[in-house]
Amino acid sequence: MIAEINEDSAVRLLLASPSDEERAAACPRAGALLEGIDATRRPLAELRATLLLARCLATLHRDEEACNTLAPASARCTELGLTRLPTDAGPEIQQLLN
């Protein structure tokens, strides 16, 4: 789990970079992070990783993919009463939700 937290942090740092190349590198890393999580055993971690991937896609202006990634995660958060989770996932997610 420590490696997962480190990777999450690395993706967030890449997203914050002024470099287009570094921001672009965040997306495949977020996707790999999501694929490495067992959603059955760790559903909250899977939701957080999905939101991170959606944020990466939105940052790259891949809005349709971001919305397709975000929609089921957002619905699941609503079902579970975790309404702040998507809101707190970043400004890119907030823009997609509006």
DRENNU-146081 format. One record per residue: residue in one letter; x, y, z of N, C-alpha, C, O in turn; residue number from 1. Coordinates in Angstrom, 1 decimal. Each point is the difference from the previous one (the first is absolute). Layout:
BEGIN
{ronu=A | nx=X | ny=Y | nz=Z | cax=X | cay=Y | caz=Z | cx=X | cy=Y | cz=Z | ox=X | oy=Y | oz=Z | doke=NUM}
...
This chain:
BEGIN
{ronu=M | nx=0.8 | ny=-1.2 | nz=0.0 | cax=-0.8 | cay=1.2 | caz=0.0 | cx=0.9 | cy=1.3 | cz=0.0 | ox=-0.5 | oy=1.0 | oz=-0.5 | doke=1}
{ronu=I | nx=1.6 | ny=-1.1 | nz=1.1 | cax=0.9 | cay=1.2 | caz=0.0 | cx=0.4 | cy=0.3 | cz=-1.4 | ox=0.1 | oy=1.2 | oz=-0.4 | doke=2}
{ronu=A | nx=0.2 | ny=-2.2 | nz=-0.4 | cax=0.3 | cay=0.3 | caz=-1.4 | cx=-1.1 | cy=0.6 | cz=-0.8 | ox=0.2 | oy=0.9 | oz=-0.8 | doke=3}
{ronu=E | nx=-1.4 | ny=-1.3 | nz=1.2 | cax=-1.2 | cay=0.6 | caz=-0.7 | cx=-0.2 | cy=1.5 | cz=0.4 | ox=-0.3 | oy=0.8 | oz=-0.8 | doke=4}
{ronu=I | nx=0.6 | ny=-0.5 | nz=2.1 | cax=-0.1 | cay=1.4 | caz=0.4 | cx=1.1 | cy=0.8 | cz=-0.6 | ox=-0.2 | oy=1.1 | oz=-0.4 | doke=5}
{ronu=N | nx=1.4 | ny=-1.7 | nz=0.2 | cax=1.1 | cay=0.7 | caz=-0.6 | cx=-0.4 | cy=0.3 | cz=-1.5 | ox=0.3 | oy=1.1 | oz=-0.5 | doke=6}
{ronu=E | nx=-0.9 | ny=-2.1 | nz=-0.1 | cax=-0.3 | cay=0.2 | caz=-1.5 | cx=-1.1 | cy=1.1 | cz=-0.1 | ox=0.0 | oy=0.8 | oz=-0.9 | doke=7}
{ronu=D | nx=-1.0 | ny=-0.9 | nz=1.8 | cax=-1.1 | cay=1.0 | caz=0.0 | cx=0.6 | cy=1.4 | cz=0.1 | ox=-0.3 | oy=1.0 | oz=-0.7 | doke=8}
{ronu=S | nx=1.3 | ny=-0.8 | nz=1.6 | cax=0.7 | cay=1.3 | caz=0.2 | cx=0.8 | cy=0.4 | cz=-1.2 | ox=0.0 | oy=1.1 | oz=-0.4 | doke=9}
{ronu=A | nx=0.6 | ny=-2.1 | nz=-0.2 | cax=0.8 | cay=0.3 | caz=-1.2 | cx=-0.9 | cy=0.5 | cz=-1.2 | ox=0.4 | oy=0.9 | oz=-0.7 | doke=10}
{ronu=V | nx=-1.5 | ny=-1.6 | nz=0.6 | cax=-1.0 | cay=0.4 | caz=-1.1 | cx=-0.5 | cy=1.5 | cz=0.3 | ox=0.0 | oy=0.8 | oz=-0.9 | doke=11}
{ronu=R | nx=-0.3 | ny=-0.5 | nz=2.1 | cax=-0.4 | cay=1.3 | caz=0.4 | cx=1.0 | cy=1.1 | cz=-0.3 | ox=-0.3 | oy=1.1 | oz=-0.4 | doke=12}
{ronu=L | nx=1.6 | ny=-1.5 | nz=0.7 | cax=1.1 | cay=0.9 | caz=-0.3 | cx=0.1 | cy=0.3 | cz=-1.5 | ox=0.3 | oy=1.1 | oz=-0.4 | doke=13}
{ronu=L | nx=-0.4 | ny=-2.2 | nz=-0.4 | cax=0.0 | cay=0.2 | caz=-1.4 | cx=-1.1 | cy=0.9 | cz=-0.5 | ox=0.2 | oy=0.8 | oz=-0.9 | doke=14}
{ronu=L | nx=-1.4 | ny=-1.0 | nz=1.4 | cax=-1.1 | cay=0.8 | caz=-0.4 | cx=0.2 | cy=1.5 | cz=0.4 | ox=-0.5 | oy=0.9 | oz=-0.8 | doke=15}
{ronu=A | nx=1.3 | ny=-0.6 | nz=1.8 | cax=0.2 | cay=1.4 | caz=0.4 | cx=1.2 | cy=0.6 | cz=-0.8 | ox=0.2 | oy=1.2 | oz=0.2 | doke=16}
{ronu=S | nx=0.5 | ny=-2.0 | nz=-1.0 | cax=1.1 | cay=0.5 | caz=-0.7 | cx=-0.4 | cy=1.0 | cz=-1.1 | ox=-1.1 | oy=-0.2 | oz=-0.6 | doke=17}
{ronu=P | nx=1.9 | ny=1.2 | nz=0.3 | cax=-0.2 | cay=0.9 | caz=-1.1 | cx=0.3 | cy=-0.7 | cz=-1.3 | ox=-0.4 | oy=0.6 | oz=-1.1 | doke=18}
{ronu=S | nx=1.1 | ny=-1.7 | nz=1.1 | cax=0.4 | cay=-0.7 | caz=-1.2 | cx=-1.2 | cy=-0.9 | cz=-0.6 | ox=-0.5 | oy=-0.8 | oz=0.7 | doke=19}
{ronu=D | nx=0.2 | ny=1.1 | nz=-2.0 | cax=-1.0 | cay=-0.8 | caz=-0.6 | cx=0.4 | cy=-1.5 | cz=-0.1 | ox=-0.8 | oy=-0.9 | oz=0.2 | doke=20}
{ronu=E | nx=2.1 | ny=0.6 | nz=-0.3 | cax=0.5 | cay=-1.4 | caz=-0.1 | cx=-0.2 | cy=-0.7 | cz=1.4 | ox=-0.5 | oy=-1.1 | oz=0.0 | doke=21}
{ronu=E | nx=0.7 | ny=1.8 | nz=1.0 | cax=-0.1 | cay=-0.6 | caz=1.3 | cx=-1.5 | cy=-0.2 | cz=0.4 | ox=-0.4 | oy=-1.0 | oz=0.5 | doke=22}
{ronu=R | nx=-0.5 | ny=2.0 | nz=-0.9 | cax=-1.4 | cay=-0.2 | caz=0.2 | cx=-0.5 | cy=-1.2 | cz=-0.8 | ox=-0.9 | oy=-0.7 | oz=0.4 | doke=23}
{ronu=A | nx=1.4 | ny=0.6 | nz=-1.6 | cax=-0.4 | cay=-1.2 | caz=-0.9 | cx=0.5 | cy=-1.3 | cz=0.6 | ox=-0.7 | oy=-1.0 | oz=-0.2 | doke=24}
{ronu=A | nx=1.8 | ny=1.0 | nz=0.9 | cax=0.5 | cay=-1.2 | caz=0.6 | cx=-0.8 | cy=-0.5 | cz=1.2 | ox=0.0 | oy=-1.1 | oz=0.4 | doke=25}
{ronu=A | nx=-0.8 | ny=2.0 | nz=0.2 | cax=-0.8 | cay=-0.3 | caz=1.1 | cx=-1.2 | cy=-1.0 | cz=-0.3 | ox=-0.3 | oy=-0.8 | oz=0.8 | doke=26}
{ronu=C | nx=-0.2 | ny=0.9 | nz=-2.0 | cax=-1.2 | cay=-0.8 | caz=-0.4 | cx=0.3 | cy=-1.5 | cz=0.0 | ox=-0.7 | oy=-0.7 | oz=0.6 | doke=27}
{ronu=P | nx=1.7 | ny=0.3 | nz=-1.3 | cax=0.3 | cay=-1.5 | caz=0.0 | cx=0.3 | cy=-0.5 | cz=1.4 | ox=-0.3 | oy=-1.1 | oz=0.3 | doke=28}
{ronu=R | nx=1.0 | ny=1.9 | nz=0.4 | cax=0.3 | cay=-0.4 | caz=1.4 | cx=-1.2 | cy=-0.1 | cz=0.9 | ox=-0.1 | oy=-0.9 | oz=0.8 | doke=29}
{ronu=A | nx=-0.8 | ny=1.8 | nz=-1.0 | cax=-1.3 | cay=-0.1 | caz=0.7 | cx=-0.8 | cy=-1.2 | cz=-0.4 | ox=-0.6 | oy=-0.7 | oz=0.8 | doke=30}
{ronu=G | nx=0.6 | ny=0.4 | nz=-2.1 | cax=-0.7 | cay=-1.2 | caz=-0.5 | cx=0.7 | cy=-1.3 | cz=0.6 | ox=-0.8 | oy=-0.9 | oz=0.3 | doke=31}
{ronu=A | nx=2.1 | ny=0.9 | nz=-0.3 | cax=0.6 | cay=-1.2 | caz=0.6 | cx=-0.2 | cy=-0.1 | cz=1.5 | ox=-0.2 | oy=-1.1 | oz=0.5 | doke=32}
{ronu=L | nx=0.1 | ny=2.2 | nz=0.2 | cax=-0.3 | cay=0.0 | caz=1.4 | cx=-1.4 | cy=-0.6 | cz=0.2 | ox=-0.2 | oy=-0.9 | oz=0.9 | doke=33}
{ronu=L | nx=-0.8 | ny=1.3 | nz=-1.7 | cax=-1.4 | cay=-0.5 | caz=0.1 | cx=0.0 | cy=-1.5 | cz=-0.3 | ox=-0.7 | oy=-0.7 | oz=0.7 | doke=34}
{ronu=E | nx=1.4 | ny=0.3 | nz=-1.7 | cax=0.0 | cay=-1.4 | caz=-0.4 | cx=0.6 | cy=-0.9 | cz=1.1 | ox=-0.4 | oy=-1.2 | oz=0.1 | doke=35}
{ronu=G | nx=1.3 | ny=1.7 | nz=0.7 | cax=0.6 | cay=-0.7 | caz=1.0 | cx=-0.8 | cy=-0.2 | cz=1.3 | ox=0.5 | oy=-0.6 | oz=1.0 | doke=36}
{ronu=I | nx=-1.7 | ny=1.2 | nz=-0.9 | cax=-0.8 | cay=0.0 | caz=1.2 | cx=-1.1 | cy=-1.0 | cz=-0.2 | ox=-0.7 | oy=0.0 | oz=-1.0 | doke=37}
{ronu=D | nx=0.6 | ny=-0.9 | nz=2.0 | cax=-1.1 | cay=-1.0 | caz=0.0 | cx=-1.3 | cy=0.7 | cz=0.6 | ox=-0.1 | oy=0.3 | oz=1.2 | doke=38}
{ronu=A | nx=-0.8 | ny=0.1 | nz=-2.1 | cax=-1.2 | cay=0.7 | caz=0.3 | cx=-0.9 | cy=-0.7 | cz=1.0 | ox=-0.7 | oy=0.6 | oz=0.8 | doke=39}
{ronu=T | nx=0.8 | ny=-1.9 | nz=-0.9 | cax=-0.9 | cay=-0.8 | caz=0.9 | cx=0.5 | cy=0.1 | cz=1.5 | ox=-0.8 | oy=0.1 | oz=0.9 | doke=40}
{ronu=R | nx=2.1 | ny=-0.2 | nz=-0.8 | cax=0.6 | cay=0.1 | caz=1.4 | cx=0.2 | cy=1.4 | cz=0.5 | ox=-0.1 | oy=0.3 | oz=1.2 | doke=41}
{ronu=R | nx=0.2 | ny=0.7 | nz=-2.1 | cax=0.3 | cay=1.4 | caz=0.3 | cx=-0.8 | cy=1.0 | cz=-0.8 | ox=0.6 | oy=0.7 | oz=-0.8 | doke=42}
{ronu=P | nx=-1.9 | ny=-0.7 | nz=1.0 | cax=-0.8 | cay=0.8 | caz=-0.9 | cx=0.3 | cy=1.5 | cz=0.2 | ox=-0.2 | oy=0.8 | oz=-1.0 | doke=43}
{ronu=L | nx=0.5 | ny=-0.3 | nz=2.2 | cax=0.3 | cay=1.4 | caz=0.1 | cx=1.3 | cy=0.4 | cz=-0.7 | ox=0.0 | oy=1.1 | oz=-0.7 | doke=44}
{ronu=A | nx=1.0 | ny=-1.9 | nz=0.8 | cax=1.2 | cay=0.2 | caz=-0.8 | cx=-0.3 | cy=0.0 | cz=-1.5 | ox=0.6 | oy=0.9 | oz=-0.7 | doke=45}
{ronu=E | nx=-1.4 | ny=-1.7 | nz=0.3 | cax=-0.4 | cay=-0.1 | caz=-1.5 | cx=-0.7 | cy=1.3 | cz=-0.4 | ox=0.2 | oy=0.5 | oz=-1.0 | doke=46}
{ronu=L | nx=-1.1 | ny=0.0 | nz=1.9 | cax=-0.7 | cay=1.2 | caz=-0.3 | cx=1.0 | cy=1.2 | cz=-0.1 | ox=-0.1 | oy=0.8 | oz=-0.9 | doke=47}
{ronu=R | nx=1.0 | ny=-0.7 | nz=1.8 | cax=0.9 | cay=1.1 | caz=0.0 | cx=0.9 | cy=-0.1 | cz=-1.2 | ox=0.3 | oy=1.1 | oz=-0.6 | doke=48}
{ronu=A | nx=0.2 | ny=-2.3 | nz=0.3 | cax=0.8 | cay=-0.1 | caz=-1.2 | cx=-0.7 | cy=0.3 | cz=-1.3 | ox=0.5 | oy=0.6 | oz=-0.9 | doke=49}
{ronu=T | nx=-1.8 | ny=-0.9 | nz=0.8 | cax=-0.8 | cay=0.3 | caz=-1.1 | cx=-0.2 | cy=1.5 | cz=-0.1 | ox=0.1 | oy=0.6 | oz=-1.2 | doke=50}
{ronu=L | nx=-0.3 | ny=0.1 | nz=2.3 | cax=-0.1 | cay=1.5 | caz=-0.1 | cx=1.3 | cy=0.6 | cz=-0.4 | ox=0.0 | oy=1.0 | oz=-0.7 | doke=51}
{ronu=L | nx=1.1 | ny=-1.6 | nz=1.1 | cax=1.3 | cay=0.5 | caz=-0.4 | cx=0.2 | cy=-0.1 | cz=-1.5 | ox=0.5 | oy=0.9 | oz=-0.6 | doke=52}
{ronu=L | nx=-0.9 | ny=-2.1 | nz=0.1 | cax=0.1 | cay=-0.2 | caz=-1.4 | cx=-0.9 | cy=1.0 | cz=-0.8 | ox=0.5 | oy=0.6 | oz=-1.0 | doke=53}
{ronu=A | nx=-1.7 | ny=-0.4 | nz=1.5 | cax=-0.9 | cay=1.0 | caz=-0.7 | cx=0.6 | cy=1.4 | cz=0.0 | ox=-0.1 | oy=0.7 | oz=-0.9 | doke=54}
{ronu=R | nx=0.8 | ny=-0.4 | nz=2.0 | cax=0.6 | cay=1.3 | caz=0.1 | cx=1.2 | cy=0.1 | cz=-1.0 | ox=0.1 | oy=1.1 | oz=-0.6 | doke=55}
{ronu=C | nx=0.6 | ny=-2.1 | nz=0.5 | cax=1.1 | cay=0.0 | caz=-1.0 | cx=-0.5 | cy=0.2 | cz=-1.4 | ox=0.5 | oy=0.8 | oz=-0.8 | doke=56}
{ronu=L | nx=-1.6 | ny=-1.6 | nz=0.5 | cax=-0.6 | cay=0.1 | caz=-1.4 | cx=-0.5 | cy=1.4 | cz=-0.2 | ox=0.2 | oy=0.6 | oz=-1.1 | doke=57}
{ronu=A | nx=-0.8 | ny=0.0 | nz=2.1 | cax=-0.6 | cay=1.4 | caz=-0.1 | cx=1.2 | cy=1.0 | cz=-0.2 | ox=-0.1 | oy=0.9 | oz=-0.8 | doke=58}
{ronu=T | nx=1.2 | ny=-1.1 | nz=1.5 | cax=1.1 | cay=0.9 | caz=-0.1 | cx=0.6 | cy=0.0 | cz=-1.4 | ox=0.5 | oy=1.0 | oz=-0.5 | doke=59}
{ronu=L | nx=-0.6 | ny=-2.2 | nz=-0.2 | cax=0.5 | cay=-0.1 | caz=-1.4 | cx=-1.1 | cy=0.4 | cz=-1.0 | ox=0.2 | oy=-0.2 | oz=-1.2 | doke=60}
{ronu=H | nx=-1.3 | ny=0.7 | nz=1.7 | cax=-1.1 | cay=0.5 | caz=-0.9 | cx=-0.7 | cy=-1.2 | cz=-0.7 | ox=-0.5 | oy=0.1 | oz=-1.1 | doke=61}
{ronu=R | nx=0.6 | ny=-1.3 | nz=1.7 | cax=-0.7 | cay=-1.2 | caz=-0.5 | cx=-1.3 | cy=-0.1 | cz=0.7 | ox=-0.2 | oy=-1.0 | oz=0.7 | doke=62}
{ronu=D | nx=-0.6 | ny=2.0 | nz=-0.8 | cax=-1.2 | cay=0.2 | caz=0.8 | cx=-1.0 | cy=-1.2 | cz=-0.2 | ox=-0.7 | oy=-0.4 | oz=1.0 | doke=63}
{ronu=E | nx=0.5 | ny=-0.1 | nz=-2.2 | cax=-1.0 | cay=-1.1 | caz=-0.1 | cx=0.5 | cy=-1.2 | cz=0.7 | ox=-0.8 | oy=-0.7 | oz=0.7 | doke=64}
{ronu=E | nx=2.1 | ny=0.3 | nz=-0.8 | cax=0.5 | cay=-1.1 | caz=0.8 | cx=-0.1 | cy=0.3 | cz=1.5 | ox=-0.3 | oy=-0.9 | oz=0.8 | doke=65}
{ronu=A | nx=0.6 | ny=2.1 | nz=-0.4 | cax=-0.1 | cay=0.3 | caz=1.4 | cx=-1.4 | cy=-0.1 | cz=0.5 | ox=-0.2 | oy=-0.6 | oz=1.1 | doke=66}
{ronu=C | nx=-0.8 | ny=1.1 | nz=-1.8 | cax=-1.4 | cay=-0.2 | caz=0.4 | cx=-0.4 | cy=-1.4 | cz=0.0 | ox=-0.7 | oy=-0.5 | oz=1.0 | doke=67}
{ronu=N | nx=1.1 | ny=-0.3 | nz=-1.9 | cax=-0.3 | cay=-1.5 | caz=-0.1 | cx=0.7 | cy=-0.7 | cz=1.2 | ox=-0.6 | oy=-1.0 | oz=0.5 | doke=68}
{ronu=T | nx=1.7 | ny=1.5 | nz=-0.1 | cax=0.7 | cay=-0.6 | caz=1.2 | cx=-0.7 | cy=0.5 | cz=1.3 | ox=-0.1 | oy=-0.8 | oz=0.9 | doke=69}
{ronu=L | nx=-0.2 | ny=2.0 | nz=-0.9 | cax=-0.5 | cay=0.7 | caz=1.2 | cx=-1.5 | cy=-0.5 | cz=0.3 | ox=-0.3 | oy=-0.2 | oz=1.2 | doke=70}
{ronu=A | nx=-0.5 | ny=0.1 | nz=-2.2 | cax=-1.4 | cay=-0.2 | caz=0.3 | cx=-0.3 | cy=-1.2 | cz=0.9 | ox=-0.8 | oy=0.1 | oz=1.0 | doke=71}
{ronu=P | nx=1.3 | ny=-1.3 | nz=-1.3 | cax=-0.3 | cay=-1.1 | caz=0.9 | cx=0.6 | cy=0.1 | cz=1.4 | ox=-0.6 | oy=-0.4 | oz=1.0 | doke=72}
{ronu=A | nx=1.7 | ny=1.0 | nz=-0.9 | cax=0.7 | cay=0.3 | caz=1.3 | cx=-0.9 | cy=1.0 | cz=0.8 | ox=-0.2 | oy=-0.2 | oz=1.2 | doke=73}
{ronu=S | nx=-0.2 | ny=1.2 | nz=-1.8 | cax=-0.8 | cay=1.0 | caz=0.6 | cx=-1.3 | cy=-0.5 | cz=0.5 | ox=-0.5 | oy=0.3 | oz=1.1 | doke=74}
{ronu=A | nx=-0.1 | ny=-1.1 | nz=-1.9 | cax=-1.3 | cay=-0.7 | caz=0.4 | cx=0.2 | cy=-0.9 | cz=1.2 | ox=-0.8 | oy=0.0 | oz=0.9 | doke=75}
{ronu=R | nx=1.9 | ny=-0.7 | nz=-0.9 | cax=0.3 | cay=-0.9 | caz=1.1 | cx=0.2 | cy=0.8 | cz=1.3 | ox=-0.4 | oy=-0.4 | oz=1.0 | doke=76}
{ronu=C | nx=1.1 | ny=1.5 | nz=-1.2 | cax=0.3 | cay=0.8 | caz=1.2 | cx=-1.4 | cy=0.5 | cz=0.6 | ox=-0.1 | oy=0.1 | oz=1.2 | doke=77}
{ronu=T | nx=-0.8 | ny=0.3 | nz=-2.1 | cax=-1.3 | cay=0.5 | caz=0.4 | cx=-0.7 | cy=-1.2 | cz=0.8 | ox=-0.6 | oy=0.3 | oz=1.0 | doke=78}
{ronu=E | nx=0.6 | ny=-1.5 | nz=-1.6 | cax=-0.7 | cay=-1.1 | caz=0.6 | cx=0.6 | cy=-0.3 | cz=1.4 | ox=-0.8 | oy=-0.3 | oz=0.9 | doke=79}
{ronu=L | nx=2.1 | ny=0.5 | nz=-0.7 | cax=0.6 | cay=-0.2 | caz=1.3 | cx=0.0 | cy=1.1 | cz=1.0 | ox=0.5 | oy=-0.1 | oz=1.1 | doke=80}
{ronu=G | nx=-1.0 | ny=1.3 | nz=-1.6 | cax=-0.1 | cay=1.2 | caz=0.8 | cx=1.4 | cy=0.7 | cz=0.1 | ox=0.2 | oy=0.8 | oz=0.9 | doke=81}
{ronu=L | nx=0.6 | ny=-1.1 | nz=-1.8 | cax=1.4 | cay=0.6 | caz=-0.1 | cx=0.0 | cy=1.2 | cz=-0.9 | ox=0.8 | oy=0.1 | oz=-0.9 | doke=82}
{ronu=T | nx=-1.8 | ny=0.8 | nz=1.1 | cax=-0.2 | cay=1.1 | caz=-1.0 | cx=1.2 | cy=1.0 | cz=-0.1 | ox=0.2 | oy=0.7 | oz=-1.0 | doke=83}
{ronu=R | nx=0.6 | ny=-0.6 | nz=2.1 | cax=1.1 | cay=0.9 | caz=0.0 | cx=1.2 | cy=-0.6 | cz=-0.8 | ox=0.9 | oy=0.8 | oz=-0.5 | doke=84}
{ronu=L | nx=-0.8 | ny=-2.1 | nz=0.3 | cax=1.1 | cay=-0.6 | caz=-0.6 | cx=0.2 | cy=0.5 | cz=-1.4 | ox=1.2 | oy=0.5 | oz=-0.3 | doke=85}
{ronu=P | nx=-2.2 | ny=-0.4 | nz=-0.6 | cax=0.3 | cay=0.5 | caz=-1.3 | cx=0.2 | cy=1.6 | cz=0.0 | ox=0.8 | oy=0.5 | oz=-0.7 | doke=86}
{ronu=T | nx=-1.4 | ny=0.1 | nz=1.6 | cax=0.1 | cay=1.5 | caz=0.1 | cx=1.4 | cy=0.3 | cz=0.4 | ox=0.6 | oy=1.0 | oz=-0.5 | doke=87}
{ronu=D | nx=0.0 | ny=-1.8 | nz=1.4 | cax=1.4 | cay=0.3 | caz=0.5 | cx=1.1 | cy=-0.6 | cz=-0.9 | ox=1.1 | oy=0.2 | oz=0.3 | doke=88}
{ronu=A | nx=-1.5 | ny=-0.8 | nz=-1.4 | cax=1.0 | cay=-0.7 | caz=-0.9 | cx=0.7 | cy=1.0 | cz=-0.8 | ox=1.0 | oy=-0.4 | oz=-0.7 | doke=89}
{ronu=G | nx=-1.4 | ny=1.7 | nz=0.7 | cax=0.8 | cay=1.0 | caz=-0.8 | cx=-0.9 | cy=0.8 | cz=-0.8 | ox=-1.2 | oy=-0.4 | oz=-0.3 | doke=90}
{ronu=P | nx=1.7 | ny=1.6 | nz=-0.1 | cax=-0.8 | cay=0.9 | caz=-0.8 | cx=-0.5 | cy=-0.6 | cz=-1.4 | ox=-1.0 | oy=0.4 | oz=-0.5 | doke=91}
{ronu=E | nx=1.9 | ny=-1.2 | nz=-0.1 | cax=-0.4 | cay=-0.6 | caz=-1.2 | cx=-1.3 | cy=-0.9 | cz=0.1 | ox=-0.8 | oy=0.0 | oz=-0.9 | doke=92}
{ronu=I | nx=0.8 | ny=-0.7 | nz=2.0 | cax=-1.2 | cay=-0.8 | caz=0.2 | cx=-1.2 | cy=0.8 | cz=0.3 | ox=-1.1 | oy=-0.3 | oz=-0.5 | doke=93}
{ronu=Q | nx=1.2 | ny=1.4 | nz=1.2 | cax=-1.1 | cay=0.9 | caz=0.3 | cx=-0.5 | cy=0.6 | cz=-1.3 | ox=-1.2 | oy=0.1 | oz=-0.1 | doke=94}
{ronu=Q | nx=2.0 | ny=0.3 | nz=-0.8 | cax=-0.4 | cay=0.5 | caz=-1.3 | cx=-0.8 | cy=-1.0 | cz=-0.7 | ox=-1.0 | oy=0.3 | oz=-0.7 | doke=95}
{ronu=L | nx=1.4 | ny=-1.6 | nz=0.7 | cax=-0.7 | cay=-1.0 | caz=-0.7 | cx=-1.4 | cy=-0.3 | cz=0.6 | ox=-0.9 | oy=-0.3 | oz=-0.7 | doke=96}
{ronu=L | nx=0.8 | ny=0.5 | nz=2.0 | cax=-1.2 | cay=-0.3 | caz=0.7 | cx=-1.0 | cy=1.1 | cz=-0.2 | ox=-1.2 | oy=-0.2 | oz=0.2 | doke=97}
{ronu=N | nx=1.7 | ny=1.4 | nz=-0.5 | cax=-1.0 | cay=1.1 | caz=-0.2 | cx=-0.6 | cy=0.1 | cz=-1.4 | ox=-0.8 | oy=0.9 | oz=-0.3 | doke=98}
